[in-house]
Structure formats: structure tokens, C-alpha cells
């Protein structure tokens, strides 16, 4: 009985591993968390400066403008959305 239970669990784990694809790609938003350990341009997943500030608070990081948006190279990744330009 125990071997059957282990086989079922192993099969379920294998099915889960196969069915989950790679993580969805993040969108490039206008604001990036930047600092030591993040590289350049940083973690660009913030739509507003306030969101970025809230995320970096207490983490020895700062917020900067995503260079793709700053220089007008960003592509809208969602239909019907505007591309930010600064």
C-alpha cells in the first residue's frame, strides 16, 4: 500500500512539473528599483514612482527611470496601453 501511495505522489509531482511552464515574463514599466545587487537598469516592475518608493523603502535601494522609457524605446506589451515617455 505504501509503495502505491509513493507511486501516486511521484506521478502527481511529475505531472505538475511538466504542466507548469516557465514563469511569465515581467513587463518593463517606467520605474526601476536600482542599487547594489540589481545590475542595470534594475528591477523595472513599477508603474508609478510611489509603488517603487514603497518597494525600496528600507532596502538600501533607490528608484530610477527605466532607460527604455526615458529614451522612447519601450514597446507596449499590452494591447490598448500607452507607452510612457519622459
N, CA, C and O atoms as a printed pandas DataFrame, in Angstrom:
     atom_number atom_name residue_name chain_id  residue_number  x_coord  y_coord  z_coord
0              1         N          UNK        A               1    0.817   -1.191    0.000
1              2        CA          UNK        A               1    0.000    0.000    0.000
2              3         C          UNK        A               1    0.863    1.257    0.000
3              4         O          UNK        A               1    0.573    2.240   -0.682
4              5         N          UNK        A               2    1.938    1.190    0.793
5              6        CA          UNK        A               2    2.814    2.354    0.872
6              7         C          UNK        A               2    3.484    2.639   -0.467
7              8         O          UNK        A               2    3.617    3.798   -0.858
8              9         N          UNK        A               3    3.905    1.595   -1.169
9             10        CA          UNK        A               3    4.542    1.777   -2.471
10            11         C          UNK        A               3    3.573    2.384   -3.479
11            12         O          UNK        A               3    3.970    3.209   -4.302
12            13         N          UNK        A               4    2.317    1.985   -3.422
13            14        CA          UNK        A               4    1.311    2.542   -4.322
14            15         C          UNK        A               4    1.110    4.030   -4.038
15            16         O          UNK        A               4    0.964    4.827   -4.964
16            17         N          UNK        A               5    1.102    4.396   -2.778
17            18        CA          UNK        A               5    0.932    5.797   -2.387
18            19         C          UNK        A               5    2.110    6.636   -2.880
19            20         O          UNK        A               5    1.920    7.737   -3.399
20            21         N          UNK        A               6    3.322    6.115   -2.717
21            22        CA          UNK        A               6    4.510    6.827   -3.186
22            23         C          UNK        A               6    4.504    6.971   -4.708
23            24         O          UNK        A               6    4.907    8.004   -5.243
24            25         N          UNK        A               7    4.046    5.930   -5.397
25            26        CA          UNK        A               7    3.977    5.993   -6.854
26            27         C          UNK        A               7    2.985    7.066   -7.301
27            28         O          UNK        A               7    3.250    7.804   -8.249
28            29         N          UNK        A               8    1.849    7.148   -6.622
29            30        CA          UNK        A               8    0.848    8.164   -6.964
30            31         C          UNK        A               8    1.407    9.559   -6.714
31            32         O          UNK        A               8    1.228   10.454   -7.540
32            33         N          UNK        A               9    2.074    9.751   -5.597
33            34        CA          UNK        A               9    2.669   11.061   -5.287
34            35         C          UNK        A               9    3.746   11.442   -6.293
35            36         O          UNK        A               9    3.827   12.595   -6.717
36            37         N          UNK        A              10    4.574   10.472   -6.674
37            38        CA          UNK        A              10    5.625   10.735   -7.659
38            39         C          UNK        A              10    5.018   11.085   -9.008
39            40         O          UNK        A              10    5.510   11.981   -9.693
40            41         N          UNK        A              11    3.976   10.404   -9.390
41            42        CA          UNK        A              11    3.296   10.689  -10.655
42            43         C          UNK        A              11    2.665   12.080  -10.639
43            44         O          UNK        A              11    2.735   12.815  -11.623
44            45         N          UNK        A              12    2.048   12.432   -9.511
45            46        CA          UNK        A              12    1.444   13.757   -9.389
46            47         C          UNK        A              12    2.505   14.853   -9.449
47            48         O          UNK        A              12    2.290   15.890  -10.077
48            49         N          UNK        A              13    3.637   14.634   -8.806
49            50        CA          UNK        A              13    4.728   15.613   -8.834
50            51         C          UNK        A              13    5.283   15.772  -10.239
51            52         O          UNK        A              13    5.576   16.885  -10.675
52            53         N          UNK        A              14    5.429   14.657  -10.948
53            54        CA          UNK        A              14    5.933   14.720  -12.323
54            55         C          UNK        A              14    4.952   15.447  -13.235
55            56         O          UNK        A              14    5.364   16.235  -14.086
56            57         N          UNK        A              15    3.669   15.191  -13.065
57            58        CA          UNK        A              15    2.661   15.866  -13.886
58            59         C          UNK        A              15    2.648   17.362  -13.616
59            60         O          UNK        A              15    2.487   18.161  -14.538
60            61         N          UNK        A              16    2.816   17.740  -12.364
61            62        CA          UNK        A              16    2.858   19.164  -12.023
62            63         C          UNK        A              16    4.086   19.822  -12.623
63            64         O          UNK        A              16    3.997   20.931  -13.150
64            65         N          UNK        A              17    5.221   19.163  -12.552
65            66        CA          UNK        A              17    6.455   19.727  -13.091
66            67         C          UNK        A              17    6.364   19.914  -14.599
67            68         O          UNK        A              17    6.886   20.893  -15.134
68            69         N          UNK        A              18    5.712   18.994  -15.285
69            70        CA          UNK        A              18    5.590   19.080  -16.738
70            71         C          UNK        A              18    4.571   20.144  -17.141
71            72         O          UNK        A              18    4.762   20.840  -18.138
72            73         N          UNK        A              19    3.496   20.270  -16.374
73            74        CA          UNK        A              19    2.428   21.184  -16.767
74            75         C          UNK        A              19    2.742   22.646  -16.493
75            76         O          UNK        A              19    2.149   23.530  -17.110
76            77         N          UNK        A              20    3.668   22.912  -15.574
77            78        CA          UNK        A              20    3.995   24.308  -15.300
78            79         C          UNK        A              20    5.088   24.750  -16.239
79            80         O          UNK        A              20    6.182   24.186  -16.247
80            81         N          UNK        A              21    4.795   25.744  -17.019
81            82        CA          UNK        A              21    5.769   26.281  -17.950
82            83         C          UNK        A              21    6.661   27.290  -17.265
83            84         O          UNK        A              21    6.601   27.457  -16.047
84            85         N          UNK        A              22    7.486   27.960  -18.042
85            86        CA          UNK        A              22    8.345   28.981  -17.461
86            87         C          UNK        A              22    7.515   30.131  -16.908
87            88         O          UNK        A              22    6.388   30.362  -17.346
88            89         N          UNK        A              23    8.066   30.830  -15.967
89            90        CA          UNK        A              23    7.364   31.960  -15.366
90            91         C          UNK        A              23    7.076   33.014  -16.431
91            92         O          UNK        A              23    7.852   33.204  -17.367
92            93         N          UNK        A              24    5.962   33.683  -16.269
93            94        CA          UNK        A              24    5.599   34.729  -17.224
94            95         C          UNK        A              24    6.626   35.845  -17.175
95            96         O          UNK        A              24    7.094   36.233  -16.104
96            97         N          UNK        A              25    6.964   36.349  -18.338
97            98        CA          UNK        A              25    7.934   37.439  -18.409
98            99         C          UNK        A              25    7.344   38.703  -17.801
99           100         O          UNK        A              25    6.180   39.032  -18.030
100          101         N          UNK        A              26    8.141   39.389  -17.044
101          102        CA          UNK        A              26    7.691   40.641  -16.445
102          103         C          UNK        A              26    7.610   41.742  -17.488
103          104         O          UNK        A              26    8.289   41.695  -18.513
104          105         N          UNK        A              27    6.801   42.697  -17.224
105          106        CA          UNK        A              27    6.691   43.826  -18.122
106          107         C          UNK        A              27    7.712   44.875  -17.736
107          108         O          UNK        A              27    8.064   45.007  -16.564
108          109         N          UNK        A              28    8.184   45.615  -18.711
109          110        CA          UNK        A              28    9.052   46.744  -18.419
110          111         C          UNK        A              28    8.183   47.956  -18.177
111          112         O          UNK        A              28    7.493   48.435  -19.077
112          113         N          UNK        A              29    8.224   48.441  -16.964
113          114        CA          UNK        A              29    7.465   49.615  -16.571
114          115         C          UNK        A              29    8.406   50.801  -16.428
115          116         O          UNK        A              29    9.625   50.627  -16.454
116          117         N          UNK        A              30    7.863   52.000  -16.277
117          118        CA          UNK        A              30    8.694   53.212  -16.279
118          119         C          UNK        A              30    9.643   53.364  -15.097
119          120         O          UNK        A              30   10.614   54.113  -15.209
120          121         N          UNK        A              31    9.415   52.698  -13.981
121          122        CA          UNK        A              31   10.245   52.899  -12.796
122          123         C          UNK        A              31   10.963   51.624  -12.411
123          124         O          UNK        A              31   10.389   50.536  -12.449
124          125         N          UNK        A              32   12.229   51.769  -12.039
125          126        CA          UNK        A              32   13.071   50.634  -11.689
126          127         C          UNK        A              32   13.650   50.803  -10.288
127          128         O          UNK        A              32   14.084   51.891   -9.909
128          129         N          UNK        A              33   13.649   49.703   -9.520
129          130        CA          UNK        A              33   14.376   49.661   -8.262
130          131         C          UNK        A              33   15.832   49.414   -8.623
131          132         O          UNK        A              33   16.154   48.438   -9.301
132          133         N          UNK        A              34   16.705   50.295   -8.173
133          134        CA          UNK        A              34   18.110   50.207   -8.546
134          135         C          UNK        A              34   18.976   50.243   -7.302
135          136         O          UNK        A              34   18.593   50.807   -6.278
136          137         N          UNK        A              35   20.133   49.641   -7.402
137          138        CA          UNK        A              35   21.087   49.635   -6.302
138          139         C          UNK        A              35   21.998   48.433   -6.393
139          140         O          UNK        A              35   21.958   47.669   -7.357
140          141         N          UNK        A              36   22.814   48.283   -5.376
141          142        CA          UNK        A              36   23.785   47.197   -5.344
142          143         C          UNK        A              36   23.074   45.848   -5.411
143          144         O          UNK        A              36   22.135   45.591   -4.658
144          145         N          UNK        A              37   23.529   45.000   -6.312
145          146        CA          UNK        A              37   22.962   43.666   -6.448
146          147         C          UNK        A              37   21.870   43.550   -7.495
147          148         O          UNK        A              37   21.446   42.437   -7.808
148          149         N          UNK        A              38   21.400   44.658   -8.047
149          150        CA          UNK        A              38   20.342   44.601   -9.049
150          151         C          UNK        A              38   20.851   44.785  -10.472
151          152         O          UNK        A              38   20.111   44.509  -11.417
152          153         N          UNK        A              39   22.065   45.234  -10.659
153          154        CA          UNK        A              39   22.551   45.467  -12.007
154          155         C          UNK        A              39   21.859   46.657  -12.622
155          156         O          UNK        A              39   21.160   47.405  -11.938
156          157         N          UNK        A              40   22.054   46.833  -13.915
157          158        CA          UNK        A              40   21.426   47.960  -14.597
158          159         C          UNK        A              40   20.510   47.423  -15.674
159          160         O          UNK        A              40   20.947   46.539  -16.410
160          161         N          UNK        A              41   19.321   47.862  -15.827
161          162        CA          UNK        A              41   18.696   49.020  -15.203
162          163         C          UNK        A              41   18.042   48.725  -13.868
163          164         O          UNK        A              41   17.549   49.652  -13.224
164          165         N          UNK        A              42   18.013   47.484  -13.423
165          166        CA          UNK        A              42   17.393   47.150  -12.146
166          167         C          UNK        A              42   16.120   46.356  -12.341
167          168         O          UNK        A              42   15.889   45.761  -13.394
168          169         N          UNK        A              43   15.305   46.359  -11.314
169          170        CA          UNK        A              43   14.020   45.647  -11.356
170          171         C          UNK        A              43   12.946   46.634  -11.819
171          172         O          UNK        A              43   12.439   47.423  -11.022
172          173         N          UNK        A              44   12.608   46.590  -13.083
173          174        CA          UNK        A              44   11.699   47.582  -13.685
174          175         C          UNK        A              44   10.271   47.039  -13.726
175          176         O          UNK        A              44    9.758   46.679  -14.785
176          177         N          UNK        A              45    9.644   46.988  -12.557
177          178        CA          UNK        A              45    8.305   46.416  -12.486
178          179         C          UNK        A              45    7.323   47.338  -11.768
179          180         O          UNK        A              45    6.360   46.872  -11.158
180          181         N          UNK        A              46    7.566   48.634  -11.843
181          182        CA          UNK        A              46    6.721   49.583  -11.127
182          183         C          UNK        A              46    6.094   50.577  -12.086
183          184         O          UNK        A              46    6.779   51.214  -12.887
184          185         N          UNK        A              47    4.780   50.697  -11.990
185          186        CA          UNK        A              47    4.054   51.624  -12.864
186          187         C          UNK        A              47    4.134   53.057  -12.378
187          188         O          UNK        A              47    4.067   53.988  -13.181
188          189         N          UNK        A              48    4.276   53.246  -11.080
189          190        CA          UNK        A              48    4.343   54.606  -10.545
190          191         C          UNK        A              48    5.567   54.746   -9.645
191          192         O          UNK        A              48    6.101   53.765   -9.126
192          193         N          UNK        A              49    5.985   55.980   -9.480
193          194        CA          UNK        A              49    7.110   56.277   -8.606
194          195         C          UNK        A              49    6.782   55.896   -7.163
195          196         O          UNK        A              49    7.651   55.434   -6.424
196          197         N          UNK        A              50    5.528   56.091   -6.768
197          198        CA          UNK        A              50    5.111   55.764   -5.408
198          199         C          UNK        A              50    5.209   54.256   -5.144
199          200         O          UNK        A              50    5.608   53.848   -4.054
200          201         N          UNK        A              51    4.852   53.434   -6.124
201          202        CA          UNK        A              51    4.985   51.983   -5.977
202          203         C          UNK        A              51    6.446   51.605   -5.781
203          204         O          UNK        A              51    6.776   50.780   -4.928
204          205         N          UNK        A              52    7.302   52.205   -6.563
205          206        CA          UNK        A              52    8.728   51.927   -6.467
206          207         C          UNK        A              52    9.261   52.352   -5.102
207          208         O          UNK        A              52   10.001   51.606   -4.460
208          209         N          UNK        A              53    8.889   53.540   -4.664
209          210        CA          UNK        A              53    9.345   54.036   -3.363
210          211         C          UNK        A              53    8.908   53.111   -2.225
211          212         O          UNK        A              53    9.679   52.836   -1.306
212          213         N          UNK        A              54    7.689   52.645   -2.298
213          214        CA          UNK        A              54    7.189   51.743   -1.267
214          215         C          UNK        A              54    7.982   50.436   -1.250
215          216         O          UNK        A              54    8.228   49.872   -0.184
216          217         N          UNK        A              55    8.376   49.962   -2.417
217          218        CA          UNK        A              55    9.104   48.705   -2.513
218          219         C          UNK        A              55   10.546   48.833   -2.018
219          220         O          UNK        A              55   11.051   47.921   -1.362
220          221         N          UNK        A              56   11.211   49.938   -2.317
221          222        CA          UNK        A              56   12.621   50.077   -1.954
222          223         C          UNK        A              56   12.828   50.588   -0.537
223          224         O          UNK        A              56   13.953   50.598   -0.038
224          225         N          UNK        A              57   11.766   51.006    0.102
225          226        CA          UNK        A              57   11.874   51.552    1.450
226          227         C          UNK        A              57   12.516   50.544    2.402
227          228         O          UNK        A              57   12.029   49.424    2.557
228          229         N          UNK        A              58   13.602   50.952    3.028
229          230        CA          UNK        A              58   14.291   50.107    3.986
230          231         C          UNK        A              58   15.183   49.054    3.378
231          232         O          UNK        A              58   15.701   48.205    4.104
232          233         N          UNK        A              59   15.383   49.075    2.073
233          234        CA          UNK        A              59   16.184   48.037    1.409
234          235         C          UNK        A              59   17.493   48.567    0.836
235          236         O          UNK        A              59   18.158   47.853    0.085
236          237         N          UNK        A              60   17.882   49.795    1.167
237          238        CA          UNK        A              60   19.115   50.401    0.662
238          239         C          UNK        A              60   19.139   50.429   -0.869
239          240         O          UNK        A              60   20.171   50.178   -1.490
240          241         N          UNK        A              61   17.993   50.735   -1.460
241          242        CA          UNK        A              61   17.846   50.863   -2.905
242          243         C          UNK        A              61   17.232   52.221   -3.199
243          244         O          UNK        A              61   16.806   52.930   -2.287
244          245         N          UNK        A              62   17.189   52.578   -4.470
245          246        CA          UNK        A              62   16.552   53.815   -4.885
246          247         C          UNK        A              62   15.776   53.562   -6.166
247          248         O          UNK        A              62   15.918   52.510   -6.788
248          249         N          UNK        A              63   14.950   54.534   -6.561
249          250        CA          UNK        A              63   14.139   54.411   -7.770
250          251         C          UNK        A              63   14.727   55.266   -8.877
251          252         O          UNK        A              63   15.146   56.401   -8.649
252          253         N          UNK        A              64   14.754   54.715  -10.061
253          254        CA          UNK        A              64   15.222   55.443  -11.227
254          255         C          UNK        A              64   14.310   55.161  -12.405
255          256         O          UNK        A              64   13.552   54.191  -12.408
256          257         N          UNK        A              65   14.396   56.025  -13.401
257          258        CA          UNK        A              65   13.582   55.864  -14.604
258          259         C          UNK        A              65   14.164   54.737  -15.449
259          260         O          UNK        A              65   15.378   54.643  -15.626
260          261         N          UNK        A              66   13.293   53.892  -15.963
261          262        CA          UNK        A              66   13.690   52.821  -16.864
262          263         C          UNK        A              66   14.252   53.459  -18.139
263          264         O          UNK        A              66   13.560   54.260  -18.768
264          265         N          UNK        A              67   15.491   53.128  -18.540
265          266        CA          UNK        A              67   16.083   53.760  -19.720
266          267         C          UNK        A              67   15.318   53.489  -21.008
267          268         O          UNK        A              67   15.370   54.302  -21.931
268          269         N          UNK        A              68   14.606   52.363  -21.092
269          270        CA          UNK        A              68   13.809   52.112  -22.298
270          271         C          UNK        A              68   12.701   53.142  -22.437
271          272         O          UNK        A              68   12.351   53.536  -23.549
272          273         N          UNK        A              69   12.151   53.575  -21.319
273          274        CA          UNK        A              69   11.106   54.590  -21.350
274          275         C          UNK        A              69   11.701   55.980  -21.494
275          276         O          UNK        A              69   11.129   56.840  -22.163
276          277         N          UNK        A              70   12.841   56.199  -20.872
277          278        CA          UNK        A              70   13.466   57.522  -20.912
278          279         C          UNK        A              70   13.866   57.904  -22.329
279          280         O          UNK        A              70   13.802   59.076  -22.702
280          281         N          UNK        A              71   14.277   56.924  -23.114
281          282        CA          UNK        A              71   14.732   57.215  -24.468
282          283         C          UNK        A              71   13.737   56.790  -25.538
283          284         O          UNK        A              71   14.082   56.727  -26.718
284          285         N          UNK        A              72   12.504   56.497  -25.133
285          286        CA          UNK        A              72   11.432   56.220  -26.079
286          287         C          UNK        A              72   11.565   54.919  -26.838
287          288         O          UNK        A              72   11.058   54.820  -27.955
288          289         N          UNK        A              73   12.232   53.905  -26.275
289          290        CA          UNK        A              73   12.418   52.639  -26.981
290          291         C          UNK        A              73   11.474   51.555  -26.513
291          292         O          UNK        A              73   11.491   50.451  -27.057
292          293         N          UNK        A              74   10.662   51.835  -25.532
293          294        CA          UNK        A              74    9.779   50.803  -24.980
294          295         C          UNK        A              74    8.646   50.496  -25.946
295          296         O          UNK        A              74    8.099   51.383  -26.603
296          297         N          UNK        A              75    8.320   49.243  -26.010
297          298        CA          UNK        A              75    7.194   48.796  -26.815
298          299         C          UNK        A              75    6.052   48.471  -25.877
299          300         O          UNK        A              75    6.262   47.893  -24.811
300          301         N          UNK        A              76    4.861   48.833  -26.263
301          302        CA          UNK        A              76    3.708   48.479  -25.444
302          303         C          UNK        A              76    3.541   46.970  -25.500
303          304         O          UNK        A              76    3.463   46.391  -26.584
304          305         N          UNK        A              77    3.488   46.335  -24.344
305          306        CA          UNK        A              77    3.390   44.883  -24.307
306          307         C          UNK        A              77    1.971   44.415  -24.060
307          308         O          UNK        A              77    1.707   43.214  -23.990
308          309         N          UNK        A              78    1.072   45.349  -23.930
309          310        CA          UNK        A              78   -0.333   45.003  -23.771
310          311         C          UNK        A              78   -1.136   45.785  -24.793
311          312         O          UNK        A              78   -0.859   46.956  -25.053
312          313         N          UNK        A              79   -2.090   45.155  -25.346
313          314        CA          UNK        A              79   -2.937   45.817  -26.322
314          315         C          UNK        A              79   -3.754   46.914  -25.657
315          316         O          UNK        A              79   -4.340   46.704  -24.595
316          317         N          UNK        A              80   -3.791   48.082  -26.284
317          318        CA          UNK        A              80   -4.600   49.165  -25.770
318          319         C          UNK        A              80   -3.941   49.987  -24.678
319          320         O          UNK        A              80   -4.589   50.862  -24.103
320          321         N          UNK        A              81   -2.686   49.739  -24.374
321          322        CA          UNK        A              81   -1.981   50.501  -23.338
322          323         C          UNK        A              81   -1.090   51.540  -23.992
323          324         O          UNK        A              81   -0.643   51.378  -25.127
324          325         N          UNK        A              82   -0.848   52.594  -23.262
325          326        CA          UNK        A              82    0.019   53.642  -23.755
326          327         C          UNK        A              82    1.464   53.341  -23.390
327          328         O          UNK        A              82    1.746   52.679  -22.392
328          329         N          UNK        A              83    2.374   53.843  -24.224
329          330        CA          UNK        A              83    3.786   53.754  -23.910
330          331         C          UNK        A              83    4.164   55.065  -23.243
331          332         O          UNK        A              83    3.907   56.143  -23.779
332          333         N          UNK        A              84    4.777   54.966  -22.068
333          334        CA          UNK        A              84    5.181   56.153  -21.328
334          335         C          UNK        A              84    6.420   56.742  -21.951
335          336         O          UNK        A              84    7.311   56.003  -22.370
336          337         N          UNK        A              85    6.498   58.039  -22.020
337          338        CA          UNK        A              85    7.734   58.701  -22.446
338          339         C          UNK        A              85    7.953   59.898  -21.549
339          340         O          UNK        A              85    7.030   60.656  -21.249
340          341         N          UNK        A              86    9.182   60.049  -21.134
341          342        CA          UNK        A              86    9.531   61.132  -20.228
342          343         C          UNK        A              86   10.455   62.099  -20.878
343          344         O          UNK        A              86   10.856   63.083  -20.256
